[in-house]
Amino acid sequence: MSTDSVSLGKQLWRGLGLAVRDAAKEGVLATYRNEYDLGFDEAAQICMGVLSDATDELLAKMKSGNLSKQEQALYARLTELTSEMEGRLRSACAAEPTRAALPPPSGTPPRKPNQLS
């Protein structure tokens, strides 16, 4: 066996190892992104639910004709906040999560708060 064939064999194995490592890394990142998306959606639903419950309660009271001036102002403000929050959540959802938002892989030592990526 010549030195060139051993060297070529090592290069092939190294290239294969790097390809496997990169594929595994991409798989882990895809899983983290999916978990991030699921968590974001759940948090958004909770926030919108809180506003919706408060608004629905006042709306039911309004339909019965028993809404005071103060409650009318509160209903108007809650409606504005709901619209604003929905817009902000949509724009935040459209943004790709940053590396800092993704949890580190298990077994990775925790990063210091001032440590750069």
PLY file of the C-alpha trace (Angstrom):
ply
format ascii 1.0
element vertex 117
property float x
property float y
property float z
element edge 116
property int vertex1
property int vertex2
end_header
0.00 0.00 0.00
1.42 3.35 -0.96
1.56 6.40 1.26
-0.74 8.22 -1.16
-3.55 5.66 -0.77
-3.29 5.77 3.05
-3.37 9.55 2.94
-6.37 9.48 0.58
-8.13 7.01 2.86
-7.56 9.26 5.88
-8.89 12.26 3.92
-12.02 10.34 2.92
-12.68 9.24 6.51
-12.06 12.75 7.77
-14.43 14.18 5.15
-17.06 11.60 6.04
-16.65 12.37 9.75
-17.06 16.10 9.13
-20.17 15.50 7.01
-21.74 13.34 9.73
-20.86 15.93 12.39
-22.38 18.75 10.32
-25.54 16.75 9.63
-25.95 15.97 13.34
-25.40 19.63 14.23
-28.06 20.73 11.73
-30.47 18.15 13.14
-29.96 19.44 16.67
-30.42 23.05 15.55
-33.62 22.12 13.71
-34.94 20.47 16.87
-34.09 23.56 18.94
-35.79 25.83 16.40
-38.89 23.64 16.49
-38.96 23.74 20.30
-38.45 27.51 20.21
-41.39 27.89 17.82
-43.63 25.69 19.96
-42.71 27.61 23.12
-43.22 30.95 21.42
-46.65 29.91 20.13
-47.70 28.68 23.57
-46.55 31.88 25.28
-48.29 34.01 22.64
-51.54 32.08 23.13
-51.34 32.59 26.90
-50.80 36.35 26.52
-53.58 36.76 23.99
-55.86 34.56 26.14
-55.43 36.80 29.19
-56.39 39.87 27.16
-59.23 38.04 25.45
-60.71 36.85 28.76
-60.67 40.38 30.19
-62.14 41.83 27.00
-64.83 39.14 26.73
-65.92 39.76 30.31
-66.38 43.46 29.64
-68.07 42.76 26.30
-70.63 40.52 27.99
-71.29 43.23 30.54
-71.60 45.81 27.72
-74.23 43.67 25.95
-76.33 43.64 29.09
-76.11 47.46 29.22
-74.33 47.63 32.57
-70.94 49.02 31.54
-69.80 52.14 33.41
-67.80 54.93 31.74
-64.66 53.68 33.45
-65.29 50.13 32.19
-65.92 51.47 28.68
-62.53 53.18 28.75
-60.95 49.97 30.05
-62.60 47.96 27.26
-61.30 50.41 24.65
-57.78 50.22 26.09
-57.84 46.41 26.25
-58.93 46.33 22.60
-56.00 48.60 21.67
-53.57 46.48 23.69
-54.84 43.29 22.06
-54.27 44.74 18.62
-50.81 46.05 19.53
-49.76 42.78 21.15
-50.96 40.76 18.17
-48.90 42.93 15.82
-45.78 42.69 17.97
-46.15 38.92 18.36
-46.53 38.49 14.60
-43.39 40.52 13.89
-41.44 38.70 16.62
-42.60 35.34 15.28
-41.43 36.23 11.79
-37.92 36.88 13.09
-35.52 33.94 13.22
-34.56 33.04 16.81
-31.09 34.20 17.73
-28.45 31.78 18.86
-28.74 33.18 22.39
-32.44 32.20 22.48
-31.64 28.55 21.83
-30.74 26.37 24.82
-27.28 24.81 24.82
-27.03 21.10 23.99
-27.11 18.85 27.04
-23.69 18.31 28.53
-22.51 21.77 27.46
-21.14 23.87 30.33
-23.28 26.97 31.05
-22.14 30.19 29.44
-21.23 33.20 31.48
-23.62 36.14 30.91
-20.87 38.35 29.47
-19.38 35.63 27.27
-19.68 36.30 23.54
-20.86 33.65 21.07
0 1
1 2
2 3
3 4
4 5
5 6
6 7
7 8
8 9
9 10
10 11
11 12
12 13
13 14
14 15
15 16
16 17
17 18
18 19
19 20
20 21
21 22
22 23
23 24
24 25
25 26
26 27
27 28
28 29
29 30
30 31
31 32
32 33
33 34
34 35
35 36
36 37
37 38
38 39
39 40
40 41
41 42
42 43
43 44
44 45
45 46
46 47
47 48
48 49
49 50
50 51
51 52
52 53
53 54
54 55
55 56
56 57
57 58
58 59
59 60
60 61
61 62
62 63
63 64
64 65
65 66
66 67
67 68
68 69
69 70
70 71
71 72
72 73
73 74
74 75
75 76
76 77
77 78
78 79
79 80
80 81
81 82
82 83
83 84
84 85
85 86
86 87
87 88
88 89
89 90
90 91
91 92
92 93
93 94
94 95
95 96
96 97
97 98
98 99
99 100
100 101
101 102
102 103
103 104
104 105
105 106
106 107
107 108
108 109
109 110
110 111
111 112
112 113
113 114
114 115
115 116
